[in-house]
């Protein structure tokens, strides 16, 4: 008699995507939330994107067009921020903390 130990596994939700050439591929069906913050403690939900690759591309596109905000890619399925793109320009409050420096001479 053969016995096997069953291991607990997690399967990611995938769906079949049909291409124009008649081919079918498996596509990531997880939905990702994109949030933005302008430096306040308020997060604004920008949009929901299906598929990790599309979500990563979209968050980069949004951040490139709005360098004054931070962007977060959140996956509710795992309850984690997957990616964070920080603003490129310094925050106004950090500039106020820096004292003007004079050159000697």
N, C-alpha and C positions, 0 to 999 in steps of 0.2 A: 504494500500500500504506500503510495506516494503522498506526501503532505507538503504543502507550501505555506510559507508565512506571507500573509498579505501586508503590504506596506501601505501606509496612508500617503496618497499623492494629491497634489493640487493641479488641476487642469485649468489653464487659462481659457476664457471663452473666445472661440474663434468662429468665424463664419466663412462660407464659401463666397468668393468674389469671382464673378465671371468677366473675363477680359474680352475685348472686341474680336480677337482672333479665335474665339471659341474655347480658349483655355480657361481652366479654373484654378484659382490659388486660394490658400487659406489666408484670411485677413484678421488682424487684431480687432476684436469687437469691444474692447474696453474703452470707456469714455473717460476723458481727462478734462478737469476744470482748469481754466486759465484765469488767474486773479492778477490784479495790479494794485500797487500801492504807490502813492506819491510822496511818501515820507511821513504821513500821518499814521495813526494806528488803525485806520479804516482800510479794509480790503474791498475792492470792487471786483465782482465776478464779471469777467469780460465775455467769455463764451465757453462752450463745451465742444471738444473735438474728439472724434472717434479715431482710435488707433494711435499708438505711441509715436510712430514716425511722423504722421501728420501733425500731431500735437507739438512735437519738438520743433518741427519746421515753422509752425504757426507762432509759437512763443518767440522764436528768434526774429521773425518778421515784425511782430508787434514791438519788441524791444528796440529793433533798429529804427523804427519809425517814431518812437517816443523815448528818447534817452533820458528823460527826466523822471521816469517811473521805474520801480522794481516790478518784475513779473515772476509769478510762481506757477508751476505746473503741478497740479494736485491730483492724485489718484485715490478716489474714495474706496475702491476695492481693497487697497492695502492700508489706507488711512495715513498716507505720507506725502510730503512734498517730494516730487520726483526731480524737479529742476528749479533753480532760482537764477534769474538773470538780474544782476544789480545795475542800477543806473550808472551811466558813465560820467556824468557831471557830479561834482561834490554837492553835498547838502548845504543849504543856506545856513543852517545852525552851526555847522562845523566851520564854515568860513568866518563866522562872527567870533568864534573862540580863538582863532589865530590872530596873534598880535602882529601889527606891521613891524617888519624887521628893517633896520637901517644898516646900510653898509658902512663899515669903518673906513675912514680915510678921507 
